[in-house]
Amino acid sequence: MNYKLNDKVLLKKPHPCVNRTKEFQIIRMGADIRIKCLGCGKTILLSREEFEKRLDKVIS
Ligand SMILES: [Zn+2]
């Protein structure tokens, strides 16, 4: 799957925050990937492997 910096993505599982959204935005890409929950604004750091495992689809 193709994704790049600033893309909005849909993950398979919702963030366990009050908004329970599956929408995240890629805010940093390197060896690891940092994504931001678009519900609560918290960021999560994932390895590329883990990110791709959790990724459902790229929205934009
Ligand atoms: Zn959240």
N, CA, C, O and the ligand as a Tripos MOL2 file, in Angstrom:
@<TRIPOS>MOLECULE
protein
  241   239    61     0     0
PROTEIN
NO_CHARGES

@<TRIPOS>ATOM
      1 N           0.8440   -1.1950    0.0000 N.3       1 MET1
      2 CA          0.0000    0.0000    0.0000 C.3       1 MET1
      3 C           0.8830    1.2510    0.0000 C.2       1 MET1
      4 O           1.9050    1.3020    0.6840 O.2       1 MET1
      5 N           0.4750    2.2500   -0.7720 N.am      2 ASN2
      6 CA          1.2440    3.4880   -0.8520 C.3       2 ASN2
      7 C           0.7240    4.5260    0.1370 C.2       2 ASN2
      8 O          -0.4750    4.8020    0.1970 O.2       2 ASN2
      9 N           1.6220    5.0820    0.8910 N.am      3 TYR3
     10 CA          1.2550    6.1580    1.8090 C.3       3 TYR3
     11 C           2.4390    7.1040    1.9060 C.2       3 TYR3
     12 O           3.5900    6.7180    1.7050 O.2       3 TYR3
     13 N           2.1220    8.3540    2.2210 N.am      4 LYS4
     14 CA          3.1800    9.3440    2.3450 C.3       4 LYS4
     15 C           2.8650   10.3070    3.4860 C.2       4 LYS4
     16 O           1.7880   10.2670    4.0810 O.2       4 LYS4
     17 N           3.8300   11.1660    3.7720 N.am      5 LEU5
     18 CA          3.6750   12.1240    4.8580 C.3       5 LEU5
     19 C           2.3880   12.9390    4.6800 C.2       5 LEU5
     20 O           2.0520   13.3400    3.5650 O.2       5 LEU5
     21 N           1.6890   13.1750    5.7550 N.am      6 ASN6
     22 CA          0.4590   13.9730    5.8180 C.3       6 ASN6
     23 C          -0.7910   13.2600    5.2950 C.2       6 ASN6
     24 O          -1.8880   13.8170    5.3400 O.2       6 ASN6
     25 N          -0.6320   12.0500    4.8080 N.am      7 ASP7
     26 CA         -1.8180   11.2980    4.3770 C.3       7 ASP7
     27 C          -2.7140   10.9920    5.5710 C.2       7 ASP7
     28 O          -2.2440   10.7640    6.6850 O.2       7 ASP7
     29 N          -4.0120   10.9950    5.3060 N.am      8 LYS8
     30 CA         -4.9580   10.5070    6.3010 C.3       8 LYS8
     31 C          -5.1700    9.0280    6.0290 C.2       8 LYS8
     32 O          -5.3200    8.6090    4.8810 O.2       8 LYS8
     33 N          -5.1790    8.2490    7.0910 N.am      9 VAL9
     34 CA         -5.3160    6.8070    6.9310 C.3       9 VAL9
     35 C          -6.3890    6.2780    7.8760 C.2       9 VAL9
     36 O          -6.7070    6.8860    8.8980 O.2       9 VAL9
     37 N          -6.9240    5.1460    7.5050 N.am     10 LEU10
     38 CA         -7.8980    4.4480    8.3180 C.3      10 LEU10
     39 C          -7.2190    3.1900    8.8650 C.2      10 LEU10
     40 O          -6.6900    2.3830    8.1010 O.2      10 LEU10
     41 N          -7.2360    3.0330   10.1670 N.am     11 LEU11
     42 CA         -6.6640    1.8240   10.7560 C.3      11 LEU11
     43 C          -7.7630    0.7920   10.9890 C.2      11 LEU11
     44 O          -8.9510    1.1110   10.9870 O.2      11 LEU11
     45 N          -7.3360   -0.4500   11.1900 N.am     12 LYS12
     46 CA         -8.3250   -1.5150   11.3850 C.3      12 LYS12
     47 C          -9.0300   -1.3950   12.7280 C.2      12 LYS12
     48 O         -10.2090   -1.7250   12.8560 O.2      12 LYS12
     49 N          -8.2810   -0.9100   13.7440 N.am     13 LYS13
     50 CA         -8.8730   -0.7860   15.0760 C.3      13 LYS13
     51 C          -8.9130    0.6760   15.4910 C.2      13 LYS13
     52 O          -7.9740    1.4210   15.2120 O.2      13 LYS13
     53 N          -9.9860    1.0990   16.1550 N.am     14 PRO14
     54 CA        -10.0760    2.4870   16.6050 C.3      14 PRO14
     55 C          -9.0980    2.7790   17.7410 C.2      14 PRO14
     56 O          -8.7140    1.8840   18.4940 O.2      14 PRO14
     57 N          -8.7060    4.0400   17.8500 N.am     15 HIS15
     58 CA         -7.8910    4.4890   18.9750 C.3      15 HIS15
     59 C          -8.7370    4.3760   20.2420 C.2      15 HIS15
     60 O          -9.8990    4.7810   20.2390 O.2      15 HIS15
     61 N          -8.1830    3.8380   21.3140 N.am     16 PRO16
     62 CA         -8.9830    3.6770   22.5360 C.3      16 PRO16
     63 C          -9.1630    4.9880   23.3010 C.2      16 PRO16
     64 O          -8.9220    5.0490   24.5070 O.2      16 PRO16
     65 N          -9.5850    6.0260   22.5970 N.am     17 CYS17
     66 CA         -9.8630    7.3040   23.2630 C.3      17 CYS17
     67 C         -11.3650    7.5420   23.2080 C.2      17 CYS17
     68 O         -12.1090    6.7240   22.6690 O.2      17 CYS17
     69 N         -11.8020    8.6490   23.7590 N.am     18 VAL18
     70 CA        -13.2360    8.9130   23.8730 C.3      18 VAL18
     71 C         -13.9250    8.9590   22.5010 C.2      18 VAL18
     72 O         -15.1050    8.6240   22.3910 O.2      18 VAL18
     73 N         -13.2100    9.3640   21.4790 N.am     19 ASN19
     74 CA        -13.8200    9.4920   20.1480 C.3      19 ASN19
     75 C         -13.8390    8.1890   19.3450 C.2      19 ASN19
     76 O         -14.5900    8.0620   18.3780 O.2      19 ASN19
     77 N         -13.0140    7.2280   19.7480 N.am     20 ARG20
     78 CA        -12.9910    5.9100   19.0890 C.3      20 ARG20
     79 C         -12.9010    6.0200   17.5660 C.2      20 ARG20
     80 O         -13.5810    5.2870   16.8480 O.2      20 ARG20
     81 N         -12.0730    6.9250   17.0820 N.am     21 THR21
     82 CA        -11.9460    7.0740   15.6480 C.3      21 THR21
     83 C         -10.8620    6.1500   15.0950 C.2      21 THR21
     84 O          -9.9050    5.7870   15.7790 O.2      21 THR21
     85 N         -11.0560    5.7860   13.8230 N.am     22 LYS22
     86 CA        -10.0380    4.9850   13.1390 C.3      22 LYS22
     87 C          -9.2090    5.8590   12.2140 C.2      22 LYS22
     88 O          -8.3060    5.3820   11.5270 O.2      22 LYS22
     89 N          -9.5330    7.1560   12.2090 N.am     23 GLU23
     90 CA         -8.8140    8.0660   11.3100 C.3      23 GLU23
     91 C          -7.5850    8.6610   11.9860 C.2      23 GLU23
     92 O          -7.6490    9.2160   13.0840 O.2      23 GLU23
     93 N          -6.4840    8.5240   11.2960 N.am     24 PHE24
     94 CA         -5.2070    9.0530   11.7810 C.3      24 PHE24
     95 C          -4.5250    9.7860   10.6340 C.2      24 PHE24
     96 O          -4.8670    9.6020    9.4650 O.2      24 PHE24
     97 N          -3.5470   10.6260   10.9950 N.am     25 GLN25
     98 CA         -2.7620   11.3110    9.9700 C.3      25 GLN25
     99 C          -1.2880   10.9950   10.2030 C.2      25 GLN25
    100 O          -0.8120   10.9840   11.3380 O.2      25 GLN25
    101 N          -0.5800   10.7410    9.1150 N.am     26 ILE26
    102 CA          0.8600   10.4740    9.2090 C.3      26 ILE26
    103 C           1.5850   11.8060    9.3920 C.2      26 ILE26
    104 O           1.5420   12.6630    8.5090 O.2      26 ILE26
    105 N           2.2390   11.9770   10.5170 N.am     27 ILE27
    106 CA          2.9090   13.2560   10.7700 C.3      27 ILE27
    107 C           4.4270   13.1450   10.7440 C.2      27 ILE27
    108 O           5.1040   14.1730   10.7220 O.2      27 ILE27
    109 N           4.9800   11.9560   10.7470 N.am     28 ARG28
    110 CA          6.4270   11.7980   10.5890 C.3      28 ARG28
    111 C           6.7190   10.4410    9.9890 C.2      28 ARG28
    112 O           6.1310    9.4320   10.3790 O.2      28 ARG28
    113 N           7.6270   10.4280    9.0430 N.am     29 MET29
    114 CA          8.0140    9.1560    8.4340 C.3      29 MET29
    115 C           9.5250    9.0340    8.4330 C.2      29 MET29
    116 O          10.2340    9.8970    7.9150 O.2      29 MET29
    117 N          10.0000    7.9600    9.0140 N.am     30 GLY30
    118 CA         11.4270    7.6560    9.0010 C.3      30 GLY30
    119 C          11.5380    6.1580    9.0710 C.2      30 GLY30
    120 O          10.7970    5.4470    8.3930 O.2      30 GLY30
    121 N          12.4530    5.6660    9.8830 N.am     31 ALA31
    122 CA         12.5070    4.2190   10.1220 C.3      31 ALA31
    123 C          11.2090    3.8040   10.8080 C.2      31 ALA31
    124 O          10.6890    2.7080   10.5950 O.2      31 ALA31
    125 N          10.6970    4.7290   11.6500 N.am     32 ASP32
    126 CA          9.4090    4.5210   12.3030 C.3      32 ASP32
    127 C           8.4230    5.5430   11.7710 C.2      32 ASP32
    128 O           8.8030    6.5090   11.1100 O.2      32 ASP32
    129 N           7.1620    5.3180   12.0650 N.am     33 ILE33
    130 CA          6.1100    6.1970   11.5870 C.3      33 ILE33
    131 C           5.3250    6.7530   12.7680 C.2      33 ILE33
    132 O           4.8770    6.0100   13.6420 O.2      33 ILE33
    133 N           5.1680    8.0780   12.7750 N.am     34 ARG34
    134 CA          4.3600    8.6820   13.8360 C.3      34 ARG34
    135 C           3.0200    9.1070   13.2480 C.2      34 ARG34
    136 O           2.9590    9.8160   12.2430 O.2      34 ARG34
    137 N           1.9600    8.6630   13.8890 N.am     35 ILE35
    138 CA          0.6230    9.0130   13.4270 C.3      35 ILE35
    139 C          -0.1190    9.7420   14.5400 C.2      35 ILE35
    140 O           0.1360    9.5360   15.7260 O.2      35 ILE35
    141 N          -1.0460   10.6020   14.1200 N.am     36 LYS36
    142 CA         -1.8380   11.3850   15.0750 C.3      36 LYS36
    143 C          -3.2900   10.9790   14.9710 C.2      36 LYS36
    144 O          -3.8500   10.9220   13.8760 O.2      36 LYS36
    145 N          -3.8930   10.7010   16.0940 N.am     37 CYS37
    146 CA         -5.3240   10.3920   16.1400 C.3      37 CYS37
    147 C          -6.1000   11.6730   15.8280 C.2      37 CYS37
    148 O          -5.8760   12.7040   16.4620 O.2      37 CYS37
    149 N          -7.0120   11.6090   14.8520 N.am     38 LEU38
    150 CA         -7.7690   12.8010   14.4790 C.3      38 LEU38
    151 C          -8.9620   13.0160   15.4080 C.2      38 LEU38
    152 O          -9.7070   13.9840   15.2540 O.2      38 LEU38
    153 N          -9.1380   12.1240   16.3600 N.am     39 GLY39
    154 CA        -10.1860   12.3100   17.3550 C.3      39 GLY39
    155 C          -9.6810   13.0930   18.5450 C.2      39 GLY39
    156 O         -10.3200   14.0500   18.9800 O.2      39 GLY39
    157 N          -8.5410   12.6940   19.0750 N.am     40 CYS40
    158 CA         -8.0540   13.3150   20.3150 C.3      40 CYS40
    159 C          -6.7420   14.0550   20.1410 C.2      40 CYS40
    160 O          -6.3450   14.8050   21.0330 O.2      40 CYS40
    161 N          -6.0510   13.8690   19.0130 N.am     41 GLY41
    162 CA         -4.8150   14.6000   18.7690 C.3      41 GLY41
    163 C          -3.5600   13.9570   19.3350 C.2      41 GLY41
    164 O          -2.4590   14.4700   19.1340 O.2      41 GLY41
    165 N          -3.7100   12.8430   20.0400 N.am     42 LYS42
    166 CA         -2.5360   12.1520   20.5670 C.3      42 LYS42
    167 C          -1.7560   11.5010   19.4380 C.2      42 LYS42
    168 O          -2.3310   11.1120   18.4220 O.2      42 LYS42
    169 N          -0.4390   11.3810   19.6160 N.am     43 THR43
    170 CA          0.3840   10.7530   18.5880 C.3      43 THR43
    171 C           0.8940    9.4020   19.0760 C.2      43 THR43
    172 O           1.0640    9.1660   20.2730 O.2      43 THR43
    173 N           1.1290    8.5320   18.1130 N.am     44 ILE44
    174 CA          1.5960    7.1770   18.3890 C.3      44 ILE44
    175 C           2.7730    6.8920   17.4690 C.2      44 ILE44
    176 O           2.7330    7.2250   16.2840 O.2      44 ILE44
    177 N           3.8080    6.2860   18.0010 N.am     45 LEU45
    178 CA          4.9600    5.9070   17.1940 C.3      45 LEU45
    179 C           4.9180    4.4030   16.9350 C.2      45 LEU45
    180 O           4.8420    3.6010   17.8660 O.2      45 LEU45
    181 N           4.9700    4.0380   15.6630 N.am     46 LEU46
    182 CA          4.9130    2.6240   15.2860 C.3      46 LEU46
    183 C           6.0660    2.2990   14.3370 C.2      46 LEU46
    184 O           6.5200    3.1580   13.5820 O.2      46 LEU46
    185 N           6.5270    1.0660   14.3810 N.am     47 SER47
    186 CA          7.4790    0.6290   13.3560 C.3      47 SER47
    187 C           6.6970    0.5210   12.0480 C.2      47 SER47
    188 O           5.4760    0.3670   12.0570 O.2      47 SER47
    189 N           7.4040    0.6030   10.9330 N.am     48 ARG48
    190 CA          6.7160    0.4810    9.6410 C.3      48 ARG48
    191 C           5.9580   -0.8400    9.5360 C.2      48 ARG48
    192 O           4.8500   -0.8980    9.0030 O.2      48 ARG48
    193 N           6.5670   -1.8810   10.0480 N.am     49 GLU49
    194 CA          5.9390   -3.1990    9.9920 C.3      49 GLU49
    195 C           4.6180   -3.2000   10.7640 C.2      49 GLU49
    196 O           3.5960   -3.6900   10.2820 O.2      49 GLU49
    197 N           4.6660   -2.6380   11.9710 N.am     50 GLU50
    198 CA          3.4650   -2.5890   12.8020 C.3      50 GLU50
    199 C           2.3980   -1.6870   12.1660 C.2      50 GLU50
    200 O           1.2100   -2.0100   12.1760 O.2      50 GLU50
    201 N           2.8410   -0.5540   11.6140 N.am     51 PHE51
    202 CA          1.9090    0.3590   10.9590 C.3      51 PHE51
    203 C           1.1840   -0.3310    9.8090 C.2      51 PHE51
    204 O          -0.0360   -0.2360    9.6760 O.2      51 PHE51
    205 N           1.9630   -1.0290    8.9790 N.am     52 GLU52
    206 CA          1.3520   -1.6780    7.8110 C.3      52 GLU52
    207 C           0.4110   -2.8020    8.2190 C.2      52 GLU52
    208 O          -0.5560   -3.1060    7.5200 O.2      52 GLU52
    209 N           0.7060   -3.4120    9.3560 N.am     53 LYS53
    210 CA         -0.1680   -4.4620    9.8680 C.3      53 LYS53
    211 C          -1.5060   -3.8670   10.2960 C.2      53 LYS53
    212 O          -2.5590   -4.4800   10.1190 O.2      53 LYS53
    213 N          -1.4470   -2.6520   10.8660 N.am     54 ARG54
    214 CA         -2.6750   -2.0160   11.3870 C.3      54 ARG54
    215 C          -3.4410   -1.2210   10.3420 C.2      54 ARG54
    216 O          -4.6040   -0.8730   10.5420 O.2      54 ARG54
    217 N          -2.7790   -0.9370    9.2240 N.am     55 LEU55
    218 CA         -3.3730   -0.0620    8.2220 C.3      55 LEU55
    219 C          -4.5210   -0.7420    7.4810 C.2      55 LEU55
    220 O          -4.3830   -1.8670    6.9980 O.2      55 LEU55
    221 N          -5.6470   -0.0510    7.3980 N.am     56 ASP56
    222 CA         -6.7820   -0.5610    6.6330 C.3      56 ASP56
    223 C          -6.7570    0.0680    5.2400 C.2      56 ASP56
    224 O          -6.6600   -0.6410    4.2380 O.2      56 ASP56
    225 N          -6.8440    1.4100    5.1770 N.am     57 LYS57
    226 CA         -6.7070    2.0640    3.8830 C.3      57 LYS57
    227 C          -6.2450    3.5000    3.9940 C.2      57 LYS57
    228 O          -6.3620    4.1350    5.0420 O.2      57 LYS57
    229 N          -5.7120    4.0010    2.8780 N.am     58 VAL58
    230 CA         -5.2560    5.3850    2.8110 C.3      58 VAL58
    231 C          -6.4130    6.2100    2.2780 C.2      58 VAL58
    232 O          -6.9660    5.8940    1.2250 O.2      58 VAL58
    233 N          -6.7890    7.2760    3.0010 N.am     59 ILE59
    234 CA         -7.9290    8.0950    2.5830 C.3      59 ILE59
    235 C          -7.4850    9.1800    1.6120 C.2      59 ILE59
    236 O          -8.1520    9.4140    0.6040 O.2      59 ILE59
    237 N          -6.3580    9.8530    1.9020 N.am     60 SER60
    238 CA         -5.8980   10.9150    1.0150 C.3      60 SER60
    239 C          -4.3880   11.0220    1.0500 C.2      60 SER60
    240 O          -3.8130   11.8660    0.3630 O.2      60 SER60
    241 ZN         -7.6480    9.2350   19.9550 Zn       61 ZN61
@<TRIPOS>BOND
     1     1     2 1
     2     2     3 1
     3     3     4 2
     4     3     5 am
     5     5     6 1
     6     6     7 1
     7     7     8 2
     8     7     9 am
     9     9    10 1
    10    10    11 1
    11    11    12 2
    12    11    13 am
    13    13    14 1
    14    14    15 1
    15    15    16 2
    16    15    17 am
    17    17    18 1
    18    18    19 1
    19    19    20 2
    20    19    21 am
    21    21    22 1
    22    22    23 1
    23    23    24 2
    24    23    25 am
    25    25    26 1
    26    26    27 1
    27    27    28 2
    28    27    29 am
    29    29    30 1
    30    30    31 1
    31    31    32 2
    32    31    33 am
    33    33    34 1
    34    34    35 1
    35    35    36 2
    36    35    37 am
    37    37    38 1
    38    38    39 1
    39    39    40 2
    40    39    41 am
    41    41    42 1
    42    42    43 1
    43    43    44 2
    44    43    45 am
    45    45    46 1
    46    46    47 1
    47    47    48 2
    48    47    49 am
    49    49    50 1
    50    50    51 1
    51    51    52 2
    52    51    53 am
    53    53    54 1
    54    54    55 1
    55    55    56 2
    56    55    57 am
    57    57    58 1
    58    58    59 1
    59    59    60 2
    60    59    61 am
    61    61    62 1
    62    62    63 1
    63    63    64 2
    64    63    65 am
    65    65    66 1
    66    66    67 1
    67    67    68 2
    68    67    69 am
    69    69    70 1
    70    70    71 1
    71    71    72 2
    72    71    73 am
    73    73    74 1
    74    74    75 1
    75    75    76 2
    76    75    77 am
    77    77    78 1
    78    78    79 1
    79    79    80 2
    80    79    81 am
    81    81    82 1
    82    82    83 1
    83    83    84 2
    84    83    85 am
    85    85    86 1
    86    86    87 1
    87    87    88 2
    88    87    89 am
    89    89    90 1
    90    90    91 1
    91    91    92 2
    92    91    93 am
    93    93    94 1
    94    94    95 1
    95    95    96 2
    96    95    97 am
    97    97    98 1
    98    98    99 1
    99    99   100 2
   100    99   101 am
   101   101   102 1
   102   102   103 1
   103   103   104 2
   104   103   105 am
   105   105   106 1
   106   106   107 1
   107   107   108 2
   108   107   109 am
   109   109   110 1
   110   110   111 1
   111   111   112 2
   112   111   113 am
   113   113   114 1
   114   114   115 1
   115   115   116 2
   116   115   117 am
   117   117   118 1
   118   118   119 1
   119   119   120 2
   120   119   121 am
   121   121   122 1
   122   122   123 1
   123   123   124 2
   124   123   125 am
   125   125   126 1
   126   126   127 1
   127   127   128 2
   128   127   129 am
   129   129   130 1
   130   130   131 1
   131   131   132 2
   132   131   133 am
   133   133   134 1
   134   134   135 1
   135   135   136 2
   136   135   137 am
   137   137   138 1
   138   138   139 1
   139   139   140 2
   140   139   141 am
   141   141   142 1
   142   142   143 1
   143   143   144 2
   144   143   145 am
   145   145   146 1
   146   146   147 1
   147   147   148 2
   148   147   149 am
   149   149   150 1
   150   150   151 1
   151   151   152 2
   152   151   153 am
   153   153   154 1
   154   154   155 1
   155   155   156 2
   156   155   157 am
   157   157   158 1
   158   158   159 1
   159   159   160 2
   160   159   161 am
   161   161   162 1
   162   162   163 1
   163   163   164 2
   164   163   165 am
   165   165   166 1
   166   166   167 1
   167   167   168 2
   168   167   169 am
   169   169   170 1
   170   170   171 1
   171   171   172 2
   172   171   173 am
   173   173   174 1
   174   174   175 1
   175   175   176 2
   176   175   177 am
   177   177   178 1
   178   178   179 1
   179   179   180 2
   180   179   181 am
   181   181   182 1
   182   182   183 1
   183   183   184 2
   184   183   185 am
   185   185   186 1
   186   186   187 1
   187   187   188 2
   188   187   189 am
   189   189   190 1
   190   190   191 1
   191   191   192 2
   192   191   193 am
   193   193   194 1
   194   194   195 1
   195   195   196 2
   196   195   197 am
   197   197   198 1
   198   198   199 1
   199   199   200 2
   200   199   201 am
   201   201   202 1
   202   202   203 1
   203   203   204 2
   204   203   205 am
   205   205   206 1
   206   206   207 1
   207   207   208 2
   208   207   209 am
   209   209   210 1
   210   210   211 1
   211   211   212 2
   212   211   213 am
   213   213   214 1
   214   214   215 1
   215   215   216 2
   216   215   217 am
   217   217   218 1
   218   218   219 1
   219   219   220 2
   220   219   221 am
   221   221   222 1
   222   222   223 1
   223   223   224 2
   224   223   225 am
   225   225   226 1
   226   226   227 1
   227   227   228 2
   228   227   229 am
   229   229   230 1
   230   230   231 1
   231   231   232 2
   232   231   233 am
   233   233   234 1
   234   234   235 1
   235   235   236 2
   236   235   237 am
   237   237   238 1
   238   238   239 1
   239   239   240 2
@<TRIPOS>SUBSTRUCTURE
     1 MET1         2 RESIDUE 1 A MET
     2 ASN2         6 RESIDUE 1 A ASN
     3 TYR3        10 RESIDUE 1 A TYR
     4 LYS4        14 RESIDUE 1 A LYS
     5 LEU5        18 RESIDUE 1 A LEU
     6 ASN6        22 RESIDUE 1 A ASN
     7 ASP7        26 RESIDUE 1 A ASP
     8 LYS8        30 RESIDUE 1 A LYS
     9 VAL9        34 RESIDUE 1 A VAL
    10 LEU10       38 RESIDUE 1 A LEU
    11 LEU11       42 RESIDUE 1 A LEU
    12 LYS12       46 RESIDUE 1 A LYS
    13 LYS13       50 RESIDUE 1 A LYS
    14 PRO14       54 RESIDUE 1 A PRO
    15 HIS15       58 RESIDUE 1 A HIS
    16 PRO16       62 RESIDUE 1 A PRO
    17 CYS17       66 RESIDUE 1 A CYS
    18 VAL18       70 RESIDUE 1 A VAL
    19 ASN19       74 RESIDUE 1 A ASN
    20 ARG20       78 RESIDUE 1 A ARG
    21 THR21       82 RESIDUE 1 A THR
    22 LYS22       86 RESIDUE 1 A LYS
    23 GLU23       90 RESIDUE 1 A GLU
    24 PHE24       94 RESIDUE 1 A PHE
    25 GLN25       98 RESIDUE 1 A GLN
    26 ILE26      102 RESIDUE 1 A ILE
    27 ILE27      106 RESIDUE 1 A ILE
    28 ARG28      110 RESIDUE 1 A ARG
    29 MET29      114 RESIDUE 1 A MET
    30 GLY30      118 RESIDUE 1 A GLY
    31 ALA31      122 RESIDUE 1 A ALA
    32 ASP32      126 RESIDUE 1 A ASP
    33 ILE33      130 RESIDUE 1 A ILE
    34 ARG34      134 RESIDUE 1 A ARG
    35 ILE35      138 RESIDUE 1 A ILE
    36 LYS36      142 RESIDUE 1 A LYS
    37 CYS37      146 RESIDUE 1 A CYS
    38 LEU38      150 RESIDUE 1 A LEU
    39 GLY39      154 RESIDUE 1 A GLY
    40 CYS40      158 RESIDUE 1 A CYS
    41 GLY41      162 RESIDUE 1 A GLY
    42 LYS42      166 RESIDUE 1 A LYS
    43 THR43      170 RESIDUE 1 A THR
    44 ILE44      174 RESIDUE 1 A ILE
    45 LEU45      178 RESIDUE 1 A LEU
    46 LEU46      182 RESIDUE 1 A LEU
    47 SER47      186 RESIDUE 1 A SER
    48 ARG48      190 RESIDUE 1 A ARG
    49 GLU49      194 RESIDUE 1 A GLU
    50 GLU50      198 RESIDUE 1 A GLU
    51 PHE51      202 RESIDUE 1 A PHE
    52 GLU52      206 RESIDUE 1 A GLU
    53 LYS53      210 RESIDUE 1 A LYS
    54 ARG54      214 RESIDUE 1 A ARG
    55 LEU55      218 RESIDUE 1 A LEU
    56 ASP56      222 RESIDUE 1 A ASP
    57 LYS57      226 RESIDUE 1 A LYS
    58 VAL58      230 RESIDUE 1 A VAL
    59 ILE59      234 RESIDUE 1 A ILE
    60 SER60      238 RESIDUE 1 A SER
    61 ZN61       241 GROUP 0 **** ****
